[in-house]
Amino acid sequence: MPVTATDKLIEQIRADYAKMDRLAIFGTKSVTLQSEIQQALKIQHPFGPFAQQNKALRDAIERIGLGSKRPFGMATETAERLAAISAGLCGTKGSLGAGVFDKIQASLSSGAFSSAERVVLGLDSAGLSALGRSRHWANGLSSLSPKDMEAITGSNALASKEINAIGLAAKRITEMTSSFGSARKLQREIEAAIAGYGSTTAKLAMFAGATDILGPASLASRAAFDSVMGGYNSATLSDVDLRRSPAERARVYRDMDVDEGFVETNIGETLALLIEGGVVEGAVSRAGVVTAFVEAGSIRMRVSARQARVASYSVIDGFEMALRAFITQKLEAIAGPQWFKQRVPGDVARRAKERRLEAQRSGEASLPLINYVDLADLISIIGRTDNWGAAFEAVFSRLEDLRVDILRLNASRRPTMHARPVDPVRLAEAILVVSRLMVAMQVDGAWDEGWDADI
C-alpha cells in the first residue's frame, strides 16, 4: 500500500511528540498549581465534626497534579498537552495538521477528535471531557466574587480556604485555554437558550468546579448542590406527588427551595444549564435540540430533550452497572474470587440467586451474581461494616450521604419505568447525583478499564 502524505504527517507528529520533554512541558504548571492549592487549603487543626471531611479534602488535594485521576488534574494535563500540540502544528501543512489545529481552536470535548487522532496525538477521552467541562465552570466562576462564592458555600474558615483554592484553579484553567478560542458556536447557542438564568449557572459552576477540584466530599461541592436542589429529595416524594400537574409540582419544589432556574425551565433548558455550568458535556443539533453527555466509567450516555424519559433511565442504569463493576473490583481485591460469598449480606445474596435462577429459566445466559443485585441492595453491600471500612469509606466519605444519593436515583427511576414523563427537577437531580458519585469512583483508580466489554 502506498504511503500517503497523511501517513507521513502522522509519523512526523508521532516522532515529534516522542522527542518532547514531557516532564518539562506538562509537569511544571501542574506541580506549581498543586503547591498553591495545598498552601491555600493548609489546615492547622481539625474543625471538630469536620475532621473526617478535612482528611478527605487533604487526601483529595494531594491527588491533584500530573496524571491525576481527579477531573481537574486530567483537565490541566490535557490543556498543556493540547497547547504543545497546537504550537507544533501552527506551521504544519497537511489535512491532519490543519484539522487538528482547527478542532483545538474551535471545540474541546471528548467528541471533538476521532479515536485515531487521539491515539496519534496522545490524547485521552476522559481528559478531553474534563477539559471541555472545565472551560464552562471556569468561565462561570470567573464572574463570581469571593462574596458570591461565600453566599453559595456558607461563610466559615474552611469555606474560605476552599474558595481560595477554587479561584486559583479556575484562573489557571482560563489562562491555559485562552489561546484555544472563546467564541464557540456551542457556547453561544447554550447561552442564548438560558438567558436570564445566570444565578443558576453560577451555582452549577460552583458545584462542578468544587467537585472536580476538591472532590464531592468537600464543603463547597456539598453546599453548591444544596443551593441548587434545596431540601428536595426525590426519594421523599410519593406517586401522588409525581402525578400532580406541573403547576402543583412547581409549588412543591418552591416550598423545598429548589433553584428557580430548574423550576421554571423545560427539559432542553435544564440540559443547557447543566452544560453551561460545566456539570456535563453537551451539543446542540442543527435543529436546535440540546443533548447532554453523562459519563459512567467509559460509557457516554446521551440525554436528549426529545427523549428525556428514556435518557433518564439510561443514566441511572449506566451508573448502576458502573457501581457493580466498582464494587466487584474493590471487594475482589480484598477477598479474592469468592468475594460475593464472603462479603455480601445473606438476604441480598439470596435475592440475587433467585433472580439468576429466574433469568436462566427464561433462557438468559448465566452471569456473575453481582449482576442480579439491584441498586437499592448495592448500598447494603457497600455499607456492610467490614466492606465500608476496608474498601469504601475512603472513596465516599459518608455512608449516610451515599445511602441518600442511591435512594434518590432509585426513586428517580420509578417514573421512567412506568412510562411517566420526567420533569426538569428530577432529571437535574439524577444527573447531579451521578456526576458527583462518578467523580469519587473515578479518582479511586483504573477499575473501569474493560468493565463494559460485554455491554
N, C-alpha and C positions, 0 to 999 in steps of 0.2 A: 504494500500500500504506500503510495507516495506521501512524502512529508509535506504538509501544507504550511502556509505562513502562520496560521493559527497554532499549529502544533509547535512550531519553532518558538513562537511567542510564549506559549505555556511553559516550555522547557526553560526559556530565558528567565521567566518570572520565578520558576522553581529554583533555579541556580542563584539568582539574586537574593531570594528570600533566605536560602540556606547560608549565605555569606553574612547575613546580618548578625550583629552582636545583640542577641535578643535581650540579654540582661540590661545592656546599656539603653536599648531603645524602649523596652517595655517595662523595665523594673523601677526606674528612678522615681517617676511620679507616684506610682502605687506605694512604694516604700515611704516616700515623703508624706503622702496623704495618710498612710497608716499611723505614722508617728504623730501627725497633727491631731487626728481623731482620738488616738489613745490619750494624748495630753488633755484634749477637751473633755474627755469623759473620765478622767482620773478621779476615782472615788477613794477618799482617805479612810472613811469609816462607813460601816454598814448603816443603812437607814431603817433600823428596826424591822418592820414587816416587809420592807423592800429588799432585805438581804439576799433572798433567793433570786429575785429579779436582777439585782445588781450583778450577781455572779453570772447569770445567763447573759447579761449585757456585756460584761467584760469578755466572756468567752466568745461572744459573737464578734466583738470588735477585733479580737485577736485574729479572726479568720479573714479579715479584710486585707486585700493585697494581691500580689501576683498569683494567678492560678486559683484564686478563691472560688469556692462554690457559691458563696453568697452573691446574689444578683448584682450588687454594686461592684464587687470585685471583678466579676465577669464583664460588666459593662465598661469599666475603666480599662481593663486589659484589651478588650475588643476595640475601644476607641483609639488606643495607642497603636494597635496593630493596623487599623484602617488608615490612620494618619500617615504611618510609614509607607503603607502600600500606595496611598494617594500621592504622596510625594514622589515615589518611584515611578508612578505612571504618568505624571504630568507631561513628560517629554516622550512618552511611548506612543508609537503609531501601530495601529492594528485594531481589528474588531474587538478582541477580548479586552485589550487595554482601555480603549475608549468606552466600551460598555461598562466595565467595572468602575471606571472613574465616574461615569455619569450616575451610576447607582449609589456610589458613596456620596456624591454631591446632592442627590435628589431624595433618597429614601434609605432609612436604616431600619431593617427589620429582618427577622429570620426568613421571611419570604422573599426578600429582595434579590437574593443571589441563588442561583441554581446549586444543586448539590455538587456538581463538577467544579464550579467556580469556588465553592467553599473549600473543597479539598485542595485545589491548586493554590489558593491564597492562604491556606492555614486558618480559615475562619470556622467558628463553632456556632451552630444554630442557636444554642442556648445563650451564648454571649451576645449574638446579634439581637435576639429577642430582648434580653435585659437592657441592651443599649437603646433599642428602639423605644422601649417604655420609659427609660430613664430620661430621655430627652424631653418627654412630656412632663414628668413630675418635676424635673429640674426647672423647666420653664415656668411651671405653676408656682413653685416655691420661690423663684426669684422675685415674684411680685408681692411676696409677703414680708412684712416687717417682723422683727422679733416679737413685738406685742401681738401681732396677728397669730403667730405660731403659739405663743403662750396662751392665747384665748382658746385655741384648739386643744392643746395638751394639758392645760392647767398650769398654775404658777407655783413651782417649788424648786428646790435646789437641783434635784435630779432632772426635772424637765428642762431647766436652763442649760444644763450640760448637754442633754440630747439635742436641743435646738441648735446649740453651737456646732455640734458635730454634723447635723443635717445641713446647716447652712454652708459649712466648709465643703461637704460632699457635693451639694447642688452647684456650688460655684465651680468646682473642679469639672463636673460633667459639662457645664455650659462652656467653659473655656476649651475643653478638649474637643468639643464638637462644633465650635463656632465656624470652622472652615468648611464644614460639610454642607452648608446652605441652610437657610431657615425658612424660606417661603415655600414650604412643601404643600403640594396640592391637597394631600390628605388633611393636613392640619388646618388649612383654610376652610375646607368643607366641614370638618368637625366643629370648628369654632363657630361657623355660621349656623350649624344645627342646634347649638346650645347657647346661643347668645342670651345673656341675661342670667346665666347660672354660674357666675364667677365664684360665689361663695361655696357652692357645692364642689366645683372642680378644685378649689383651694384645699378643702378638707380631704378630698380624694388624693391630691398630690402629696399631702402630708402623710396620709396613710401609706401610699405606695413608696414614697421616699424613705420614711422611717422603717418600714418593713424590709425594704431592700438593703438599707444601710445598717440598721441596728438589730433587725430581726423582729418577728411577730410578738415576742415576749416583752419588747421594750415599752416603756410608758407612753411614748409618742405614738407608736403604732396602735396600741390599745385605745388610747384616748381619741385618736382620729377616727377609728372605727366607730366608737360610741357617738362621736359628734355627727356622724352620718346616719347611723341606724337608730340612735336614741335608745329607748328602752324596748324597741321592737325585737321580738324573737318569734320566728315562725312556729317554733315548737309549742308555744303557749296559745296559739290560735286554734279554734275548733273548726270543723267543717262548716258550721253555721256562719262563722266569720268569713270563711273563704267564699261562701255563696252570696254574700252581700253585694249590693250594687257597687259600682266603682265609687260613687259619691259617699256611700256609707263606709266603705273601706278606707277612703281618704280621711274621713273623720277619725276613724280608729287610729290610723297612722299618725295623724297630727296629735292626738291625745298621747301617743307614745313618743313624741318628739322626733319622729323621723324627719330627716332633712327635707325641706320643702321642694328641693330640686327633684327628688325621686317621687314625691307625692304628686307633683304637677306634670311630670313628663310622660311620654309614651315609651314603648319599648325601644324604638330606634334612638330616641334622645337619651335614654338611660345608657345604652351601649356607647353612645358618643361621649357621654360624661365619663364613663369608666375608661375610655380610650384616652381622652384628653387629660384625665387625672393620672395617667401612667400606670393604672392597675392592670390593664391588658393591652395587647396589640390590637390593631384593627385596620379596616379598609372600608372604602366607600365605592360602590359599583357605579357604573356609568348612569344607571337609573336612579342613583342616589340612595340605595339601600346600604345601611350601615351593618357591617359584620365585625364582630369581635373574635379574637382567638384566645382561648383559655387553655393553658398547658397543664397536663397531668403527667409528670415524668417526661417521656419522649413523645407523647401523643399531643397533638394540637387539635382542639375541638372548635369547630366553627359555631358561633352563636349569631344567628341572623334574626333581624327584626321580623322577617316573614315567617320564620319557623321557631318562634320563641319557646313554645312548649316542648317540642322535640329537642331543641338545643339545650334547654334547661335540664332535661332528663339526662342527656348525653354528658353534660358537665359533671353531674353528680355521679353518674355511672362510671365515667372515666376516672374520677377521683377514687371511687370505691376500689376499682381494680388496682390503682396505684398504691393505695393503702394496704391492700392484701399483699402485694409484692414487697412493700416496705417491711411489714410485719414478718413475712417469711424470711427475708434476708437477715433481719435483726435477731430473730429467735433461733434460726438455724445456726448462726454464728456462735450462739451460746450453748445450745443443747444438741446440735447435730441434726442428722436427717430425721430423727424421731421427735423433733421438737413439738409437733402437733399433739402427739400423745402425752408428752410430758408437761407442756406449757399452756394448754387450752383448758378452760374450765369444763367440768364434766357435762353440764347441761348444754353448753354451746357445741361441744364435740358430738353429743347425741343428736342434736338437731341437724348438724352438718351431715352425719352419716345417714340419717333418714332422708334428707334431701337428695343425697347422692344416689341412694338406692332407688328413689322415685324417678330420678333422671335416667338411670340405667334401664329401668323398666320401660321408659318411653323411647328407648333406642339411642340415647345420647352416650357419647364416649365418656369413660370414667376419667375424672380429673382429681388432682390432689384435694384433700378435704377443705383446705382454706377457701377454695372456690365456691363452696356451698355455705359459707358463713356470711350473713347479711351485714349491712352497715351498722345497725344497732348493736349487733353482737361483737363486732370488731373492737368496740370500746371495752367490752368485758375482758377480751384477751390482753389488750394494752394495759388496762387498769389492774390486772392481777398483781398482787403485791410484789412477787419476785420478778415479774416481767417489767413492771414500771420502774423499779429501782435500778435494775441491771441494764435495761435497753432503751427505755422511752422517756424517762424524766429529763435527761439532758437534751432531748430533742424538743419536747413540747412544753416543758417547764411546769405547767399547772394541769393536773388531771381534770379538775372540775371544769376549767375553761375548755379543754379538749372535748369533754363529755357534752357540754352545751353546744359546741360547734357541730359535733356529729348529729346531735338531736335536731339542730337547725336544718342540716342537709336532709336528714331522713324525713322531716316534716315537709320540706320543700319538694321532695319527690312525690308526695301524695297526690297533689292536683295533676301532675304530669302523667301519672299512671292511670288516672281516671278521665283523661281527655278534657280536663278543665283548663281554661286559659291561665297563663302565668302573668301576673301583673308586674310592673316595673320594680316595686319594692322587693318582692320575693326573688326576682331574678338578680337584682343587685346584691341582695344578701348572700345568695348561693355563690355568686362569683367572688365576692369579697372574702367569704369564708374559705373557699377552695384556694384562692390565691395565697392567703396567709399560711394555711396549713402546708401547701406545697413548698413554700419558701423554707419552712422549718425542716421538711423532709429532704429537700434538695441539698441543703447545706451539710447534711449529715454524711454524704458520701456518694459513691457511684453505684448505689443499689439499683438504680433504674436502668442500667445498661442491659438491654436484651430481654427485659421482663415482659415486653409486649410482643415478642417474636411470633406468638401463635394467635395474635388478635387480628 
